[in-house]
Amino acid sequence: MNISIGNDHAGPDYKQAIVNMLKERGHQVTNHGTDTLDSVDYPDFAHKVGQDVDNHAADLGVVICGSAQGVSMTVNKYQNVRGGVCWTKEIAGLAREHNNANIICIPARFTSIPQAIAMVETFLDTEFAGGRHANRVNKIACS
């Protein structure tokens, strides 16, 4: 799978740990995030991930900022993106299973790195349930 990842200054350590896990699992990773703690603007990185998923250059995406709210708002501007803010692996699973989320939005200031890795693993391993959930998901995008 191709995974696009982006982060601001709140998440370089999270991103590196997640990238390592993704590569160990055999995924290709496009890194749009910063690698330093120097202050940057989260939309600059989130837009790149949103574009990758929207244009099908990536199968799924991961975005990380302090609260995950800003990156979520940014990626969800794209027509084919459903970014879900997740803070537990259970929420990550439901975002995929019920909402067919294709970008996981991680709040670095409210989760640990092991939690973030577990959330991304669950996100990747969970299939969309379809059925009644598909009807709802089909109503999300603006036409």
N, C-alpha and C positions, 0 to 999 in steps of 0.2 A: 504494500500500500504506500502511496505517497502522502506524507503528512507535512503540512505547512505549520510552522510555529513562529510566534512572535511574542515579544515581551518588552516591558519598559524597565526602568531601573529598579523596580521592586522584585524582579524575577530572574536575574541572570543565573543564580544558583539553581533555581527550580528548573529553568529551561535546560541547563546543562545536564542535570540528572534525568530529566524526561527524554532528552535527545539520546543519551546513553542507553536508556532502557529501550527506546524505539529502535535504535540501530541493532541492539542485541537481539531484538525480535525480528530482524530482517527487513524493517521498513526503510524507505528512502525518506530523508528529511530535508525540507527547505527551511533554512534558518533566516528569519527576518528580524530577529530580536537583537537587542543590544547585549554586549558582553560585559558591561561595566555598571557601576553603581552611580555614575554621573546622571543627573536629571535629564530625561528626554520626554518627548510628548508621545503618550501611548497611541494616539490615532495614527501616527506615522507608521507604526509597526502593525497595528491591527488592520488597517486598510489593506496592507499587502497580503495578509492571511485571508481576509474576506474576499479579496479579488481572486486569489488562488482557488478557493473553494467555489466561488461563484462561477468562475470560468472553467471549472473542472480540471485545473492544473494540479489540484490536490484532491485526494479522496476525502480527507478530514482535516480539521485544523485544531490547534491549541493556541490560546492566547492567555497571557498572564499579566496582571497588574496588581496593584495593592488591594483593591476591593473587588475586582473583576467587573465592576459596573461600567466603567468607561470603555474597556475593550469590548464588552458585550454590546453596548449601545452602538459602537462603531461598526462591528462586523454585521450586526443585524440591519444595517442600512442596505445590504446587498440582497437582491431579489431571491436568490437561490440559497441563502444562508439562514440557518436556524442555530444561533449560538445560545447555549445554556450556561448560566452561572451555576457552578457546582461547588459544594463545600464538603461533601461526603461521597464515598463511592456508590452509595445507594441512590443519591440524587443523580450522579453521573449515569448510572444504569437506567434510571427512569427517563432521563433526558433523551437517551437513545431509543429505549423501548417504546415509550409513549409519544414522544415529540419528534422523533427522527432527527434529533440535533446532529449537525455535522461539524460544529465547532464547540469545543469545551472551553469555558471561560473560568480561569482559576484565580481565586483571591489569595495572593501570596502572603498578605499580612494576617490572614485568618485561617491558614492551613499550614501544615508542616510539609516538608519535601516528601517524606514517605507517604503521607496522605495524598499528595498531588500525584505521585507515581501510581498509587493504587487507583485513584480516580481515572487516570488516563488509561490504565490497563482495562478497567471495567468498561469505560467508554468504547474502547476498541473491540472488546470481546462481546458486547451486547448488540443483538440484532433488533431492528425495528419490528414491532409486533404486527403492524399493519391493521387490517380489520377496521373496527370502529375508530381506531386512532388515526388511520389514514384519512378518513373523512374530515377529521378535525384539523390535521396537519395541512390538508389541501385548502383550508380556509385561512391560513396564516398570511400568505404572501398577498401583497397588493397587486391588483391587475390593472 
